[in-house]
Amino acid sequence: MDITANALRALYTAVNSAFQQGRATYTPKWEKIATLVNSTTAQENYEWLGEFTRLRKWIGDRQINRMKVHDYSIKNEKFEGTEGIPAERIEDDTYGVIMPKFQDMGYASATHPDELVFALLAAGFTTPCYDGQYYFDTDHPVIGSDGTAQSVSNMQAGAGNAWFLLDTNRPLKPLIFQRRREYRLQAKTDAGTSDRVFMADEYLYGVDARVNAGFGFWQQAFGSKATLDETNFDAAMAAMGALKSDKGRPLGIMPNLLVVGPSNRSAAKTLIEAQNKANGASNPNYQAVEVMVVPWLD
């Protein structure tokens, strides 16, 4: 095959088709635990995080809730993946055998948001959120009804692989996936303008995006490195249900999702999806939450 403009257009069509096929083979999980924020600048500020909205009985004038100003922002980062097709593959009309490479590129672009979001969740024990404390910490500052600051915990210490209990029912989920530029496929194939084509006789195809992940409300997440068993799970559920706002009102946190890595899969399934315990007694946590197993945690 002669490498003409028409041939290169046909090749791009084939590469793009393989890329889209690869993307379609994966169903992202991040949307269950992270809110999508479409960004319009280099970074977005989330200084408004810190107070949940609540309606009150209207007596007298409206009471205006002043948003807390926290120094918390998420900077968009650039990510890319590039593959090359040697010119002889095109000339010999044998490029079809490397189309799975571009299917895999599409698959990688589909899984990348999951990698970012769940890696951030796992790093929550050592990464600050909007209040300056680690996302999973023992001393988040909360102002009690008496006006004094109290330390509130949303974590359990331990030496095992982490598991996470989340409330994803609200419009703002526990994490944020910020997208400045969607994942896109581009080609560099013009011999007149591409140094790579001229110097290496290779035609380039690449995917890139500008995205990042960040934390939302820590109150909607509980992280544990303790053993995943009935006692620790019940303690986590109780701790989240007891959370209150700075004004002392119950937040109404209702965990609905248990996120684990492969190492905790069996324990999670036994704890949540078995109707009976090993001794035959009824399991009070049967279907209490949904179990999500993701490979990005262990």
N, C-alpha and C positions, 0 to 999 in steps of 0.2 A: 504494500500500500504506500503510495506517495504521501508524504506529510504535507498536505495542503490545508488551507483554511477550512474547507468543508470537512476534511478528515478530522481536524482538531475539534471542530464543533460537534461532530458525531461522537468523538471520544469523550468530550466533556459531558454530553448527554448520558453516555454509558456510566461514567464515573459518578455523576450526580444521582443516577438511578440506583446504583449500588449503595451509595452513601445514604440515601433515603430509606432503602430497604433495611440497612443496618440499624438506623434510628428506630424504625418501626418494630424491631424485634424486642425492644426493651420498654417496659412500663415503669416510668419513674416513680419513686416512693417519696421524694422530698415534699411533694405537694400535700402530703398528709400532716407534716409537722412544721412546715414553713410557709409563710405568707409571701407571695410574689409582689415585689415592689419594682415597678418599671422606673428606672433612673433616667434623669435627663442631664446630669452633670458628672463631673469626675468623682464626686462623693456625695452621699446624702446624709444629712444630719437628722438624728432621732432624739433631739433634746426633749421632745414631748413625752418620751417614755417615763413612766413612774406613777401614774395614777389611773385606776380603772374608772370608767364613767358609771354614775348611778343617778337614777331619778329620785326626787324627793317630793313630798307634798308641798304644793305651792301655797305658802303663807307669806303675805307681804310681798316685798320685792323679790325678784329672782336672786339667788345666791350664785355668784360667778365663781367657778372653779378655775383658779389660776394654774396653768400648767407648770409643773416643775421644769427647771432648765438643767438638763444633764449634758455634760460634754461627752456625747457618744455619737460617733459617725461611722459609716461603712464606706470605704474607698473601693471603687471599682478596679479590678485587676484584669490584666490581659492574659489570655490563655490561647495556645495554638497547638496544632498537630499537622505535620506536613509529610507527604509521601511523594516520591518521584517515580516516573515511568521512563525508562531508557528509550531513546529514539528507535533502537533496533526492534523493540517490542511492537512499536507502531508500524514500522516499515515491514516487519514480517507478519503483521496481523495476528500477533499472539498475546495481545494485552488482555484478552478475555480471561486468561488463567490467573491474573492478579487482581481481578475485580473483588474477590473476597477481602483483600487488603482494604479496599475502600468501604466495603460493608462493615468491616471492623472499625474503621474510622467513624462511620456513622453511629455505630454502637457506642464507641467511646464518648462521642459528643452527647449522646442521650444519657449516659451514666454519670457524666461529669458533675452535674448539679447535685446528684446524690452523694458523690464523693466529697464535695465541698461541705454540704449541709451536715452529713453524718460525721465527718471528720471534726467539724466544729463542735457538734454535740459531745463527742468523745473528749474533746479538749476543754470542755466546760469547767473541769475541776481546776484548771490552771489558767483560764482566760477570763479577763474581766468583762462584765456587762455594764449596763448603763449607770448603775449605782456605784461603780468603782470596785465592787467586790467581785471575786470569781463568780461565774454564773451559778455553779454549784458550790455553796459555801455554808458555813455554820453561823455566820454573823452578818446577814443582810440587815441593814438598819431600817427599822419600821417605827414610826411614831405612834405610840399607844394612845388610847382615849384620854389618858391623863396628861398628855403632852410630852411625855418623856420617851427617849429613844430606847428601843428594845432590839436585841439581836435575834434574828429568826433564821432557822436552818432549812435548807432544801436539799440535804444530802445525808448519806450514811457513809461512814468511813469503812474501809476494808482492804483486803489484799487481792481480791478476785477481779475478774473482768467485769467491766461496768454494765449495768442495766439501767433503764430510764423509764420513768412513769410520767406520762404527759397528758395534759388537758388540751385537746386540739379542737374543742367545740366552738371557740370564739372566733370572730372575724380575724383578729390578729393572733396568729399561732405562736408557739413558743420560740420559733426561729424565723429569720427573714432570709429570703433568697432575692438578692438585688440584681437586676439585669439592665445593663446599659446598652449592650448590643447582643442580639440573638446569635446563636451559633450559625455560621455561614460557611459555605464552601466556595473557595476561589481557585482560579487557575492562573498559572504563569507559563504561557506556552508560545508567546510571540518571539521568534528568533531575532527579530529586529530590535526588541527592547529588553529581552531577558538575558542577562549575563549567564544564567545557569544553562539555558539552552545553548548559547554560543560556546561556553567554556567546557561544559560537561556533557553536552548532547543529551540532556535530560529534561523532561517536562514535569513541572511541579503542580501539585494540587494540595491545598491546605484548608483546614477548618480553623476558625478563630472566633473568639467571643470576648466581651468585657462584662464580667459578672463578679459577684462575691456573695458571701454569706455572713450573717450577723445574728445577734441575740435579740429576742423580744423580751417579754416579761418573764423574769425568773420564777415568778409565782406559779407559772403554768408548767413547770418542769421539776422533777425530782431525780437526782442522780445517786446511784448507789454502787459501791464496790464490795458490799457485803454479800454473803451468800443469798442467792435468790430462792427464798423459801417462804412459807406461809407467814412466819413471824415478821420477817423484814418487809415483806410486801404489805402486810396489814399496817405496819408502822408507817410506811411511806404513804399509803392511802389516807391514814388518819392525819398525818402531818399536813398533807395538801388540803384536806377538807377543813382543817382548822385555821387556815390562813386568813388574816384580816388586812384591811387597808390601813393607811396611815391614820384614818379617822376612826378606826376601831370597828368598822362594819365587816361582817363576813363577806368574803369575795365570791363565795359560791363555786369554788374550784371543784370540778368533778372529773378526775382522771378517767380517760377512756382508751388509752393506748399504752401498751408495754413494749418498749423497743429493746431488743437484745441482739447480740452478735451470735454467730454459730455456736460458740462454746456454751452459751446459756439457753440454746434452743430447747433442749430436752427438758430442762428445769421449768422453763416458761410454759411449755405445752402441758406438762404434768400439773403445774399449779393452776392454770387457767382453763384448759380444755378437757380435763378429765372430770367426769361427773362425780366420781368417787375417789376417796383417798386409797392408799395402799391397804389400809385395814378394813376397807369396805364402807367406812362412814361417808356421809354426804360431804361434798366439797363446797364450802361456803363461797369460794372464789370462782366457781364454775362460770365462765363467760362474763366475769366481772368487768373485763376490759378486752380489747382486741390485742392479739399478739402480732408484732411485726419483727421478723428476723431479717437483718441486713448484714452483708458481708464487710461493711466498711468500719465496723466497730472493734473487732478483735485484732 
